[in-house]
Structures are given as C-alpha cells and as structure tokens.
C-alpha cells in the first residue's frame, strides 16, 4: 500500500477514533458518574483522558510503517 494512501486512511481512522471515543466516554460519564464521589470522577477523567493515546499510537505507527520494496 502506498504511504500516501496509508496516511490518508490513518488520518480518517484517527478522526473517527477521537469522535467515537469522546462520545462513548461522555455517555459513560453521564450514566455512571453523577452519583460517584469526586475522587472517582477525577480518576475516571484522568484515565479516560489518557487512554485514547494507545489506539491512536497504534494507528500512527501503522501509518509510518515503510512500504515493502518491490522485487
């Protein structure tokens, strides 16, 4: 796969990931956190705020992978 196509697909995947991840995180927060203590809310927001980095990093690593040489 050409690098430009891989980067284009990766860019779209990153945008979709961030939108879907943020929506799911907000829904979970609205359903579960209103009655939770402040410390639990803080832990949730810290964990959820950082957790999206791991799938995004995997997508970026895939985008940067060099193309296989043609024999």
C-alpha angles and dihedrals in degrees: 000000000000115000093238092056091046091052092048092051090045092051091053090046091052093051091048091046093053094046095046093041093051092048093050092046091051093048092050091047093050093047100042111021108057092083096035121105119260094254091055091049091050093050091048093051093046093049095043092043091057102033096077089067093075099058090039089053091052091052092048091049089052090049092053096048109119119245117258113257116249115240 
